[in-house]
Amino acid sequence: MLVLASGSPRRAQILSELRIPFLVDVSGIDETIVSGESAEAAAERLAAAKASDVALRHPSSWVLAADTLVDLAGEILGKPRSDAEAGSMLRRLSGREHRVVTAVRLLRGEDPGRGEVAWSAVRFAPLTEEEIAWYVRTGEPADKAGAYAIQGLGARFVESIDGSFTNVMGLPARAVYRLMTGAGDPFLATLALSSP
């Protein structure tokens, strides 16, 4: 069985839609960004740490972990800690393009495993204060990197996307498939192409 080291309903949704069977075990690692760390480096470090943490509880299972961050001209936007911070993030994204990075790590046991990084560019429409206040009130921005969900209510503010849509959701489907089929384990490769 594949273990998803994430409590994200969006990551679970993506795996379910790919018909890849999995169970969930959420990592308890500290997800604080290190000062001076790039978005890609932070995402890779956190995905690897989540996978290693959960692998301790499932030493014979394959563990899949991911971390998603928003990079706005070199500034990392993670999950907002308050409604005020969510509003501030949305104001900064308004009318601008940003990049979403997701690092994915697949490992088993104490092996460091393999990883992939996916980038997508997203352009936001200019937002009014009324739109920002409405969106924050919906509660959707609360647990999302960059304070929005492209697959939810936030889709109305996205003008364009260049790259993987599932990456912006939090789990790039193509990267997951490549990692599973490239791991050298026939069982995992079979899971990647599970029957409907």
VOMI-654958 format. One line per 10 residues: number of its first residue (from 1); their letters; for each residue x, y, z of N, C-alpha, C. Coordinates in pm, 1 decimal. Each point is the difference from the previous one (the first is absolute). Last residue first. Layout:
N
NUM = A = X Y Z X Y Z X Y Z ~ ...
// end
This chain:
196
196 = PSSLALTALF = -964.0 54.6 -1302.2 -112.7 77.9 52.1 -85.8 -82.2 95.6 ~ 525.8 -112.6 -45.1 -122.7 -12.1 -79.0 -110.6 83.7 60.6 ~ 533.9 120.4 44.2 -105.8 -80.9 59.5 -123.4 -0.3 -89.2 ~ 487.8 170.3 -29.1 -95.3 -27.2 -109.1 -111.1 -90.9 50.8 ~ 334.8 134.4 295.0 -7.0 122.5 -80.5 -98.4 -15.4 -115.3 ~ 109.3 -369.5 283.9 -88.6 94.8 66.6 -20.7 125.0 -84.5 ~ 314.4 -313.4 -149.1 -136.5 -50.8 -17.6 -101.4 93.1 65.0 ~ 453.6 88.9 64.7 -35.3 29.1 -138.9 -141.9 -47.7 -30.7 ~ 181.3 -107.1 417.4 -30.1 142.2 -6.2 -40.8 40.3 -142.0 ~ 142.3 -442.3 67.5 -123.7 23.3 76.1 -42.4 146.3 -12.1
186 = PDGAGTMLRY = 418.3 -138.2 -183.8 -115.6 -36.4 -82.9 -134.0 23.9 70.2 ~ 465.1 269.0 72.2 -80.0 -98.0 73.1 -123.7 -32.5 -83.1 ~ 338.9 343.9 -97.7 59.5 -132.7 -12.9 -73.2 -108.3 76.5 ~ -84.8 495.6 -77.1 59.7 -42.8 127.4 64.3 -137.9 -6.5 ~ -263.9 277.7 -335.1 145.2 -1.3 -9.0 70.6 -50.5 123.7 ~ -479.7 58.0 -53.1 41.4 -95.4 -103.1 151.4 -10.2 -11.8 ~ -191.0 304.2 317.4 -48.6 -135.0 28.1 48.1 -101.0 -103.2 ~ 102.1 461.8 -58.1 69.5 -53.7 116.6 -41.7 -145.0 27.1 ~ -221.7 235.1 -344.9 140.0 -28.1 -35.7 76.4 -61.0 116.8 ~ -444.7 143.1 79.6 3.8 -116.7 -88.7 143.8 -37.9 -35.4
176 = VARAPLGMVN = -67.1 395.3 242.7 -31.1 -117.7 83.0 9.3 -126.9 -83.5 ~ 43.0 407.3 -225.4 119.0 -27.9 80.8 -21.9 -122.9 87.0 ~ -365.2 160.2 -249.1 100.8 -60.3 -88.1 126.5 -35.4 77.6 ~ -354.3 229.8 224.9 -34.7 -138.8 -33.7 107.9 -66.7 -84.5 ~ 41.7 395.6 374.1 9.1 -14.4 -145.7 -14.4 -145.6 -43.0 ~ -176.4 285.2 431.3 62.3 -130.0 -28.2 4.9 -21.1 -151.4 ~ -189.1 401.2 212.3 84.8 -51.1 106.4 64.7 -134.8 -23.5 ~ -271.2 341.9 -274.2 -86.1 -58.6 104.4 82.2 -58.6 115.3 ~ 218.8 161.4 -381.7 -52.4 114.4 74.0 -95.1 -47.1 110.5 ~ 168.4 -327.0 -288.5 109.2 55.5 79.1 -50.3 115.5 84.9
166 = TFSGDISEVF = -285.3 -191.6 -314.8 4.5 -77.4 124.4 117.4 42.7 88.0 ~ -45.4 199.5 -427.0 -110.8 41.9 85.8 6.0 -74.5 133.3 ~ 427.5 101.5 -332.6 -90.8 -102.0 51.8 -105.1 57.8 94.1 ~ 213.2 332.7 -364.3 56.5 -111.8 74.7 -109.7 -92.2 50.8 ~ -80.4 500.1 -81.5 95.3 -62.2 -90.4 70.5 -108.6 79.8 ~ -477.6 328.0 26.9 94.7 -90.8 64.6 88.2 -61.4 -107.8 ~ -373.9 454.5 94.4 67.5 -99.6 -81.7 91.1 -86.1 86.1 ~ -327.0 311.3 182.3 -10.5 33.6 -142.2 65.3 -104.4 -88.5 ~ -236.3 2.6 512.2 117.3 -43.8 -77.0 -21.3 28.1 -148.2 ~ -323.4 61.3 368.1 98.1 108.0 -3.7 122.8 -32.8 -85.3
156 = RAGLGQIAYA = -372.8 -302.3 93.6 -57.7 117.2 -66.9 99.0 115.2 -12.4 ~ 91.3 -413.1 240.3 16.3 -12.7 -145.5 -51.2 123.5 -73.1 ~ -36.6 -92.4 484.6 106.2 87.6 -48.3 20.6 -5.3 -150.4 ~ -300.5 -288.6 246.2 -55.6 133.4 -21.6 103.1 96.4 -57.4 ~ 165.8 -477.3 -62.3 -117.8 37.6 78.3 -51.2 137.0 -38.3 ~ 406.2 -225.7 -152.7 -107.3 -93.7 -33.2 -129.9 34.8 72.0 ~ 403.9 245.0 70.0 -30.1 13.2 -142.7 -115.6 -90.2 -40.6 ~ 118.3 241.0 474.1 -17.1 -134.0 -54.9 -41.7 13.4 -145.2 ~ 284.4 333.1 391.4 -108.0 -24.0 -96.5 -1.0 -145.3 -44.8 ~ 333.8 241.1 296.6 -134.4 40.6 42.8 -106.5 -13.7 -108.7
146 = GAKDAPEGTR = 492.8 -125.4 29.8 -37.6 117.3 -77.8 -141.3 48.2 25.2 ~ 61.3 -480.7 138.7 119.3 79.0 -31.6 -41.7 115.5 -90.5 ~ -359.2 -213.3 335.1 54.0 -11.4 -135.4 124.5 85.8 -15.2 ~ -353.6 -57.7 362.7 105.5 -102.0 4.6 64.0 -22.4 -136.2 ~ -334.3 362.3 79.3 63.4 -28.0 129.1 114.1 -100.9 -3.1 ~ -329.7 194.9 -350.7 144.4 28.2 -1.1 76.4 -54.6 121.0 ~ -492.7 -44.9 -48.8 80.1 -85.1 -88.4 150.0 30.3 4.4 ~ -383.9 229.7 228.1 82.3 -94.9 74.7 91.5 -83.9 -87.0 ~ -325.3 382.5 -84.6 -43.4 -136.3 -34.1 76.6 -104.7 80.0 ~ 103.7 472.1 25.9 -115.6 -41.7 81.7 -47.1 -141.5 -31.2
136 = VYWAIEEETL = 342.0 203.1 -264.6 51.5 -33.7 133.0 -113.5 -49.9 89.7 ~ -120.4 162.0 -422.1 70.7 -127.6 -9.9 55.5 -42.8 135.9 ~ -214.4 424.6 -35.0 -94.7 -110.2 -21.6 71.7 -135.0 3.7 ~ 266.8 386.0 19.0 -74.3 -18.9 125.7 -98.7 -114.9 -12.7 ~ 231.8 125.9 -389.5 91.9 -58.4 97.9 -73.6 -28.9 130.2 ~ -236.8 228.5 -333.9 24.3 -139.9 -38.9 90.7 -69.8 100.9 ~ -75.7 459.4 58.5 -124.4 -74.6 24.0 18.3 -147.8 -33.0 ~ 344.7 304.6 -98.7 -4.9 -26.6 143.6 -125.3 -80.0 35.1 ~ 181.2 -70.0 -491.2 -47.4 114.1 78.3 3.2 -37.5 148.2 ~ 320.5 -197.0 -414.3 -107.3 -25.3 96.5 -39.6 128.8 70.7
126 = PAFRVASWAV = 248.8 -186.7 -494.2 -1.9 101.0 106.0 -121.6 -23.0 91.0 ~ 182.3 -433.6 -231.6 -64.2 124.4 -43.3 16.3 103.3 111.1 ~ 356.9 -405.7 -58.8 -122.8 43.9 65.0 -54.5 124.5 -69.0 ~ 338.4 -431.3 -153.2 -25.1 144.3 -2.5 -136.8 27.8 60.5 ~ 407.9 -411.2 13.1 -142.0 35.2 12.9 -12.7 151.9 -0.5 ~ 364.2 -446.9 -112.8 -17.4 145.2 9.0 -149.3 30.7 -1.6 ~ 312.5 -451.6 162.6 -107.4 52.2 -84.3 -7.3 150.8 21.1 ~ 345.8 -468.8 106.9 -27.8 143.8 6.1 -116.7 32.0 -92.4 ~ 248.1 -456.3 278.0 -81.2 54.7 -108.9 -26.2 147.9 25.3 ~ 352.7 -440.1 156.1 -50.4 134.6 27.4 -76.4 47.9 -122.5
116 = EGRGPDEGRL = 173.2 -502.8 246.9 -19.7 84.6 -118.0 -53.1 134.1 47.1 ~ 276.0 -481.0 215.7 -88.5 115.1 3.5 -10.9 68.1 -134.7 ~ 149.5 -488.5 307.1 13.4 82.2 -120.0 -98.8 115.1 9.7 ~ 259.8 -320.2 406.2 -102.6 0.6 -103.0 32.9 90.4 -117.3 ~ 229.2 -138.8 436.5 -42.4 138.6 -24.0 -103.7 13.7 -109.8 ~ 49.4 -433.7 333.0 56.6 48.1 -125.0 -47.1 143.7 -24.1 ~ -138.6 -296.4 361.3 98.4 104.5 28.1 67.8 54.0 -125.2 ~ -484.9 -218.6 -48.2 97.5 -27.2 104.4 92.9 117.7 22.3 ~ -225.4 68.3 -436.1 -38.7 -114.9 82.6 112.3 -25.4 99.9 ~ -207.0 431.8 -353.1 104.9 -82.4 60.7 -59.9 -116.6 75.8
106 = LRVATVVRHE = -86.4 486.4 -318.6 -47.1 -137.5 13.7 114.2 -82.5 57.0 ~ -163.4 557.5 -73.2 102.2 -97.3 40.5 -66.8 -136.2 18.2 ~ -72.2 537.6 -231.2 -58.4 -130.0 33.3 113.5 -95.1 33.7 ~ -115.2 568.3 -50.1 101.3 -106.0 4.1 -69.6 -127.1 46.4 ~ -172.7 484.3 -236.3 -29.5 -115.9 84.8 115.2 -98.0 -13.1 ~ -133.9 557.0 -113.5 93.9 -111.3 -2.9 -49.3 -109.1 94.1 ~ -177.6 473.1 -284.8 -31.1 -100.1 101.5 98.1 -115.1 -16.8 ~ -14.8 560.3 -137.9 32.0 -139.0 -33.3 -31.0 -89.7 118.4 ~ -204.2 499.8 -208.3 85.0 -63.9 99.7 26.5 -142.3 -45.3 ~ -204.5 518.1 -192.3 29.3 -141.2 -21.5 89.3 -50.2 113.1
96 = RGSLRRLMSG = -382.7 416.3 19.2 139.3 -40.3 -24.0 9.3 -149.5 -31.4 ~ -392.7 277.8 150.5 50.6 56.4 -124.1 140.0 -41.7 -38.1 ~ -115.6 -107.0 491.8 -94.0 69.7 -87.9 68.8 62.0 -122.2 ~ 207.0 -218.0 395.3 -17.6 -80.2 -121.4 -83.0 72.3 -105.8 ~ 71.6 195.4 430.6 128.6 -8.0 -68.9 -9.9 -78.8 -130.3 ~ -380.6 30.9 280.6 31.6 133.2 -52.7 130.9 -3.2 -79.3 ~ -124.2 -388.8 230.0 -83.0 19.4 -118.9 23.7 137.6 -61.9 ~ 214.5 -103.3 408.9 54.8 -80.9 -109.2 -78.2 24.1 -128.8 ~ -161.7 206.0 390.6 125.2 61.1 -42.5 62.1 -76.4 -116.6 ~ -382.6 -179.3 208.2 -32.5 119.8 -76.4 123.5 67.8 -54.4
86 = AEADSRPKGL = 62.7 -362.3 289.7 -57.6 -47.1 -126.7 -33.4 119.4 -88.8 ~ 139.9 92.0 435.6 113.0 -40.1 -83.8 -49.1 -52.3 -135.0 ~ -325.7 111.9 316.4 71.0 121.2 -40.0 117.4 -34.4 -91.1 ~ -243.2 -350.2 199.6 -75.8 62.1 -108.8 71.8 125.0 -51.0 ~ 319.1 -361.0 214.1 -118.3 73.8 45.3 -74.1 52.8 -122.0 ~ 399.4 -252.7 -41.0 -24.0 -33.5 140.8 -123.1 69.8 55.9 ~ 148.7 -183.7 -525.0 -20.3 116.1 88.1 -32.3 -43.8 142.4 ~ 314.5 -278.2 -347.6 -139.1 6.4 43.8 -17.6 120.0 92.8 ~ 397.1 66.3 -316.3 -49.5 -129.8 44.3 -147.6 10.8 33.8 ~ 378.0 281.1 -304.8 -130.2 8.2 65.4 -44.8 -141.3 33.8
76 = IEGALDVLTD = 488.3 275.0 -133.5 -73.4 -124.4 19.5 -130.1 27.9 74.5 ~ 325.7 305.7 -344.4 -60.0 -4.8 134.5 -83.4 -127.4 10.9 ~ 214.9 125.3 -411.2 99.8 -37.3 99.8 -50.2 -3.2 142.1 ~ -293.0 113.6 -366.6 121.3 79.9 -20.8 103.6 -26.0 109.8 ~ -375.4 -269.2 93.9 -38.9 127.8 -60.7 124.2 87.9 -6.5 ~ -152.7 -542.0 85.8 114.9 89.2 -12.2 -46.3 124.8 -75.9 ~ -228.8 -438.0 301.0 -18.0 102.9 -101.6 120.6 93.6 5.2 ~ -63.0 -550.8 144.6 19.1 139.2 41.0 -24.3 92.0 -119.2 ~ -48.2 -555.6 197.1 -31.3 100.1 -101.5 16.7 139.2 57.9 ~ 138.7 -563.8 76.4 -12.4 131.2 62.2 -15.5 102.3 -111.9
66 = AALVWSSPHR = -36.8 -582.3 108.6 13.4 116.6 -86.6 -5.8 126.4 83.8 ~ 52.1 -598.8 1.1 -19.4 127.6 69.3 19.4 113.7 -99.1 ~ -54.4 -580.1 59.0 -1.7 112.2 -92.6 -30.4 127.1 78.6 ~ 186.2 -543.8 85.3 -58.5 122.3 55.6 15.0 112.9 -102.2 ~ 5.4 -580.9 42.0 40.6 117.5 -75.2 -74.3 120.2 56.1 ~ 107.0 -432.6 314.3 -90.5 57.2 -100.3 66.4 114.7 -75.2 ~ 175.0 -254.8 385.6 -1.5 -87.2 -118.1 -90.0 53.2 -111.5 ~ 64.3 228.4 433.9 132.3 -27.8 -58.2 -1.1 -88.1 -124.5 ~ -313.6 323.4 292.0 -36.1 -95.9 -106.1 126.6 -43.6 -72.9 ~ 15.8 315.0 353.9 -116.6 -76.1 46.1 -43.0 -107.2 -99.5
56 = LAVDSAKAAA = 361.7 295.0 -96.7 36.4 -62.3 127.9 -113.8 -87.2 52.7 ~ -57.7 275.0 -385.1 63.3 -129.8 -28.0 43.3 -71.4 127.9 ~ -170.1 448.1 8.0 -106.3 -100.7 -10.3 57.7 -138.7 -26.1 ~ 305.8 361.3 20.5 -73.7 -7.4 125.7 -104.7 -110.8 -3.8 ~ 236.8 108.6 -395.8 84.4 -72.9 96.1 -70.8 -19.6 132.9 ~ -214.7 264.6 -331.1 7.6 -140.3 -41.8 79.8 -82.3 100.0 ~ -20.7 465.0 68.0 -132.3 -61.6 21.8 4.5 -149.0 -33.9 ~ 384.3 254.0 -93.6 -17.7 -17.0 144.3 -133.4 -66.1 32.2 ~ 94.1 115.6 -449.9 87.2 -109.6 44.4 -18.5 -27.8 148.9 ~ -227.9 368.4 -182.8 -55.6 -124.6 -54.5 82.5 -120.0 46.6
46 = LREAAAEASE = 158.8 430.1 115.0 -119.5 -36.5 75.6 -63.7 -129.2 -51.1 ~ 379.0 181.2 -228.0 36.6 -38.5 136.8 -121.7 -49.9 77.6 ~ -70.4 177.0 -432.0 70.8 -128.6 -5.7 35.1 -49.4 140.3 ~ -196.8 426.4 -39.0 -96.3 -104.3 -35.6 66.6 -136.5 -3.4 ~ 276.6 374.5 71.6 -87.7 -22.7 114.3 -98.1 -112.5 -28.6 ~ 280.8 141.9 -349.5 77.6 -68.3 104.4 -87.3 -32.3 120.5 ~ -195.6 254.2 -347.3 28.1 -136.7 -43.9 75.3 -78.2 107.2 ~ -87.4 458.8 76.1 -124.3 -77.5 2.0 26.2 -145.0 -38.9 ~ 407.0 254.3 223.4 -83.1 20.7 -118.5 -125.0 -86.2 11.3 ~ 283.7 206.7 424.2 -22.9 -119.8 -79.6 -86.1 33.8 -121.7
36 = GSVITEDIGS = 123.3 300.2 370.6 90.4 -2.2 -113.8 -18.5 -119.0 -92.4 ~ -178.3 -61.4 485.9 32.8 131.6 -54.6 102.0 -12.6 -112.5 ~ -337.2 -399.8 109.8 126.9 50.6 50.3 30.6 132.9 -68.4 ~ -495.1 -225.5 101.2 96.7 28.6 -105.6 124.7 60.5 64.3 ~ -367.4 -348.8 232.6 51.9 136.9 -4.9 104.3 13.7 -110.4 ~ -284.2 -387.8 168.3 8.0 45.3 -138.8 48.1 144.3 -13.5 ~ 26.9 -461.6 347.2 -8.4 145.8 1.0 20.7 48.9 -144.2 ~ -199.8 -501.5 93.2 122.6 81.1 -0.4 -31.7 149.2 4.9 ~ -275.5 -433.7 5.7 -9.2 105.5 100.5 121.0 91.7 0.4 ~ -294.0 -338.6 -375.0 125.4 30.5 67.8 -21.2 113.8 98.8
26 = VDVLFPIRLE = -376.6 -365.8 -181.1 48.1 138.3 -5.0 128.4 17.3 80.3 ~ -261.6 -398.1 -281.1 64.5 14.7 129.5 70.5 135.3 -2.3 ~ -370.3 -322.1 -325.3 53.2 129.5 44.5 62.2 -12.5 137.8 ~ -74.4 -348.4 -451.8 -51.8 34.1 131.8 70.9 126.0 44.4 ~ -124.4 -236.8 -513.1 92.4 54.5 98.7 -68.6 7.2 135.1 ~ -44.7 -136.1 -583.0 -40.0 -27.9 138.2 105.9 47.7 98.9 ~ -136.3 189.9 -494.6 114.7 -58.7 67.9 -41.1 -24.7 144.9 ~ -245.4 220.0 -382.4 -32.1 -137.8 40.1 121.5 -73.1 54.6 ~ -70.8 473.7 -133.9 93.4 -80.9 -78.0 -20.9 -149.3 24.8 ~ -250.0 309.5 246.8 -41.0 15.8 -139.7 93.0 -75.6 -95.0
16 = SLIQARRPSG = 108.9 6.7 459.0 -125.1 -74.4 -20.6 -45.7 8.1 -144.9 ~ 372.9 256.7 132.9 33.5 -142.8 -3.5 -124.1 -84.4 -25.7 ~ -72.4 460.4 53.0 76.9 -26.3 -121.8 36.4 -147.2 -10.4 ~ -214.7 146.8 393.0 -91.3 4.5 -114.3 73.4 -34.2 -128.8 ~ 249.5 52.1 395.3 -76.1 -125.6 2.8 -94.1 -7.8 -119.9 ~ 228.5 399.8 62.2 93.8 -105.1 -42.6 -70.4 -136.3 -1.9 ~ -249.2 360.1 160.0 25.5 16.4 -142.6 97.8 -105.5 -51.0 ~ -111.4 36.5 464.4 -106.3 -63.7 -77.4 22.0 12.2 -150.1 ~ 382.4 -10.7 392.8 -64.1 87.5 -98.6 -109.9 -73.7 -75.1 ~ 328.4 -147.5 346.3 -141.3 7.5 34.8 -77.0 85.4 -98.9
6 = SALVLM = 475.6 -315.3 -37.7 -64.3 131.4 -8.0 -145.2 -10.8 40.9 ~ 354.2 -343.9 -147.2 42.4 70.9 121.5 -55.3 141.9 -0.7 ~ -138.5 -493.2 -226.1 6.6 142.5 -29.8 28.4 73.8 129.5 ~ 91.4 -526.3 -179.5 -39.7 85.9 112.0 19.3 144.9 -42.1 ~ -83.4 -507.9 -257.4 67.1 128.7 -1.2 -53.9 82.5 116.3 ~ 25.8 -557.0 -42.9 -84.3 119.7 0.0 88.1 125.1 0.0
// end
